[in-house]
Amino acid sequence: MIKLDREAIKAMVVEDWDPKDYAATKRDVKKLEMKCKKAEKLLDDIAKDFEKMHGGAPISHNVLYNNKNKFKDLARDASVLFSSWFDFLYEDGDYIK
């Protein structure tokens, strides 16, 4: 039978942490935001280039059409992820020094 030390378990489960311990500087946040915007634009350009290279990637050619949509989805998903993170970051404020 295993003997449980309640205080040890409580210490593992309930940690006192301060978000400021993990906060980034405003400058670092802005740098990362600019990099993310560049990445969004690059992913969008890649999706457009793929479509242009393959003559619009018609629906009649499943492989091209599916990959075209995957590139577009990737660009859109990255945009949503980045914008939601930075919106949270600026609204919360605990993670910015």
Backbone bond lengths (Angstrom), bond angles and torsions (degrees), N, CA, C in turn:
res aa  C-N    CA-C-N  psi(-1)  N-CA   C-N-CA  omega(-1)  CA-C   N-CA-C  phi
1 M - - - 1.440 - - 1.533 108.84 -
2 I 1.301 115.40 140.38 1.463 121.18 -177.81 1.523 109.31 -92.71
3 K 1.331 114.87 130.44 1.457 120.07 177.47 1.534 108.58 -91.10
4 L 1.315 115.44 125.73 1.455 120.34 -177.54 1.521 110.76 -99.00
5 D 1.288 115.47 130.54 1.453 121.76 175.29 1.534 106.97 -95.83
6 R 1.307 116.69 104.67 1.459 121.47 -174.56 1.525 113.33 -60.46
7 E 1.282 117.54 -37.70 1.463 120.79 -179.69 1.531 111.08 -66.91
8 A 1.323 116.12 -39.04 1.458 120.12 178.97 1.530 110.64 -66.59
9 I 1.309 116.24 -41.49 1.468 120.65 178.13 1.522 109.85 -65.77
10 K 1.306 116.77 -43.44 1.461 120.96 179.21 1.523 110.84 -60.93
11 A 1.313 116.69 -39.54 1.465 121.02 179.40 1.524 111.31 -65.95
12 M 1.334 116.75 -34.19 1.459 119.96 179.04 1.525 111.53 -74.19
13 V 1.318 116.93 -37.87 1.457 121.30 -175.42 1.525 111.50 -79.06
14 V 1.295 117.71 -45.21 1.459 121.53 -175.68 1.524 108.82 -103.40
15 E 1.304 115.43 100.74 1.451 120.02 176.97 1.516 108.54 -103.39
16 D 1.289 115.66 135.08 1.453 119.44 171.41 1.511 106.88 -89.30
17 W 1.324 115.68 114.75 1.455 119.70 178.27 1.509 108.60 -134.41
18 D 1.277 113.51 150.06 1.446 120.90 -179.08 1.528 108.17 -111.91
19 P 1.332 117.83 127.01 1.465 119.68 179.33 1.525 112.84 -57.43
20 K 1.310 117.05 -27.04 1.464 120.54 179.92 1.530 111.55 -65.85
21 D 1.343 116.79 -21.38 1.459 120.00 176.37 1.536 110.98 -65.88
22 Y 1.325 115.61 -24.05 1.463 121.19 -177.31 1.522 111.84 -110.58
23 A 1.312 116.96 9.86 1.461 121.42 -174.81 1.523 111.82 -73.40
24 A 1.325 115.14 146.92 1.465 122.32 176.27 1.526 108.55 -105.05
25 T 1.303 115.74 159.57 1.459 119.34 178.08 1.526 109.16 -73.80
26 K 1.322 115.89 156.63 1.465 120.13 178.70 1.526 110.62 -59.26
27 R 1.312 115.14 -38.53 1.465 120.00 -179.35 1.527 111.10 -62.74
28 D 1.323 116.85 -44.43 1.465 120.66 179.01 1.526 111.46 -64.13
29 V 1.326 115.94 -38.54 1.468 120.00 179.11 1.526 110.06 -64.49
30 K 1.327 117.04 -43.57 1.468 120.97 179.22 1.525 110.96 -63.72
31 K 1.342 116.77 -41.13 1.465 120.54 178.04 1.519 110.51 -60.21
32 L 1.328 115.64 -46.90 1.458 119.86 -179.57 1.526 110.87 -64.30
33 E 1.314 116.72 -39.71 1.462 120.27 179.20 1.528 110.78 -62.55
34 M 1.319 116.99 -41.99 1.473 120.44 178.24 1.531 110.84 -64.76
35 K 1.327 117.56 -40.08 1.463 120.80 177.31 1.527 110.69 -63.34
36 C 1.317 116.08 -40.49 1.467 120.25 179.46 1.521 111.22 -65.62
37 K 1.318 116.68 -38.80 1.468 119.45 177.46 1.523 110.81 -65.18
38 K 1.340 116.67 -39.02 1.466 119.90 175.90 1.522 110.29 -63.38
39 A 1.318 116.60 -41.38 1.470 120.91 179.74 1.529 110.61 -64.21
40 E 1.329 117.06 -40.45 1.465 120.40 177.61 1.518 110.46 -60.17
41 K 1.332 116.09 -47.21 1.464 120.69 -179.47 1.524 110.30 -63.52
42 L 1.331 117.39 -42.63 1.451 121.33 179.45 1.532 111.53 -62.37
43 L 1.327 116.81 -43.78 1.470 120.46 178.96 1.529 111.09 -64.25
44 D 1.326 116.46 -38.32 1.458 120.79 177.66 1.529 110.17 -65.77
45 D 1.328 116.95 -42.44 1.468 120.98 177.77 1.524 111.19 -64.02
46 I 1.314 117.31 -38.67 1.466 121.18 178.06 1.523 110.44 -61.72
47 A 1.319 116.33 -44.06 1.474 120.22 179.34 1.528 110.35 -62.39
48 K 1.323 116.89 -42.02 1.476 120.56 178.90 1.522 111.00 -66.89
49 D 1.333 116.79 -41.00 1.459 120.41 178.93 1.525 111.72 -64.33
50 F 1.327 116.79 -39.98 1.461 120.83 178.36 1.525 109.81 -59.91
51 E 1.329 115.37 -46.25 1.460 120.10 -179.06 1.528 110.30 -64.41
52 K 1.316 116.41 -41.12 1.464 121.50 -179.46 1.532 110.82 -66.82
53 M 1.322 117.44 -43.36 1.466 122.57 -178.92 1.521 112.23 -60.50
54 H 1.310 115.58 -36.46 1.462 119.93 -173.73 1.527 112.26 -104.58
55 G 1.318 115.59 28.99 1.472 120.29 173.14 1.506 114.00 60.78
56 G 1.311 116.76 39.54 1.457 120.94 178.20 1.518 113.26 88.20
57 A 1.313 117.79 -6.57 1.467 122.66 -179.00 1.529 110.30 47.26
58 P 1.328 116.39 72.92 1.470 120.46 -174.13 1.527 112.99 -63.46
59 I 1.317 114.80 155.15 1.460 121.15 -178.84 1.532 111.10 -64.99
60 S 1.321 116.89 -23.05 1.465 119.87 179.94 1.529 112.45 -69.68
61 H 1.327 116.82 -18.64 1.475 120.38 177.16 1.532 107.07 -108.37
62 N 1.315 115.25 97.88 1.470 121.84 -171.88 1.516 114.48 -56.21
63 V 1.328 117.55 -44.84 1.466 120.85 -175.49 1.525 110.47 -63.15
64 L 1.333 116.50 -48.82 1.466 119.91 179.72 1.527 111.50 -64.24
65 Y 1.325 115.45 -44.33 1.462 120.15 -178.32 1.532 111.16 -62.76
66 N 1.318 117.12 -44.53 1.465 120.79 -179.92 1.522 111.74 -65.17
67 N 1.332 116.83 -41.84 1.462 119.58 179.05 1.521 112.11 -68.42
68 K 1.322 116.54 -35.96 1.470 119.97 175.53 1.527 109.59 -58.67
69 N 1.315 115.55 -44.98 1.466 119.64 179.71 1.525 112.18 -68.56
70 K 1.329 117.17 -33.18 1.464 119.80 176.65 1.523 111.00 -65.64
71 F 1.333 117.09 -40.68 1.462 120.14 177.11 1.532 110.75 -63.51
72 K 1.324 116.57 -42.89 1.468 120.19 178.95 1.531 110.48 -65.05
73 D 1.331 116.23 -41.67 1.467 120.22 178.41 1.519 111.53 -62.76
74 L 1.324 116.44 -41.27 1.455 120.98 178.87 1.527 110.79 -60.68
75 A 1.313 117.15 -44.95 1.465 121.29 179.08 1.527 110.48 -63.05
76 R 1.320 116.67 -43.19 1.463 120.98 -179.79 1.526 111.59 -67.13
77 D 1.322 116.78 -43.65 1.464 120.79 -179.66 1.526 111.56 -63.32
78 A 1.333 116.06 -40.62 1.467 119.77 177.92 1.529 110.00 -63.28
79 S 1.309 116.54 -42.54 1.460 120.65 179.86 1.527 111.03 -61.41
80 V 1.311 116.72 -44.79 1.472 121.43 179.54 1.525 110.54 -64.67
81 L 1.313 117.05 -44.81 1.460 121.45 -179.90 1.524 111.52 -61.16
82 F 1.319 116.23 -49.70 1.460 120.00 -178.00 1.523 111.47 -64.08
83 S 1.329 116.49 -47.29 1.467 118.50 -176.66 1.529 111.51 -66.49
84 S 1.333 117.70 -37.67 1.466 118.89 179.27 1.523 111.03 -67.48
85 W 1.335 117.41 -37.97 1.463 119.62 179.01 1.525 110.72 -65.51
86 F 1.312 117.65 -46.81 1.459 119.52 -177.46 1.531 111.59 -70.27
87 D 1.329 117.70 -33.07 1.473 119.78 173.52 1.525 110.37 -60.75
88 F 1.324 116.48 -45.99 1.464 120.95 177.62 1.518 110.43 -60.68
89 L 1.310 116.21 -46.26 1.456 121.93 -176.72 1.520 111.65 -59.44
90 Y 1.325 116.73 -45.20 1.464 120.13 -178.48 1.527 112.26 -74.50
91 E 1.328 117.99 -34.12 1.466 120.51 -179.94 1.519 111.54 -74.27
92 D 1.319 117.01 -39.31 1.466 120.64 -177.80 1.524 110.81 -74.61
93 G 1.310 116.38 -51.86 1.451 121.07 176.94 1.507 116.00 78.88
94 D 1.325 118.76 -12.82 1.456 120.73 -179.28 1.525 112.73 -70.86
95 Y 1.321 116.58 -22.88 1.449 119.92 -174.77 1.541 112.53 -98.76
96 I 1.323 116.12 10.70 1.464 120.85 177.18 1.520 107.78 -121.21
97 K 1.335 115.95 128.85 1.468 120.69 179.38 1.508 109.87 -75.62
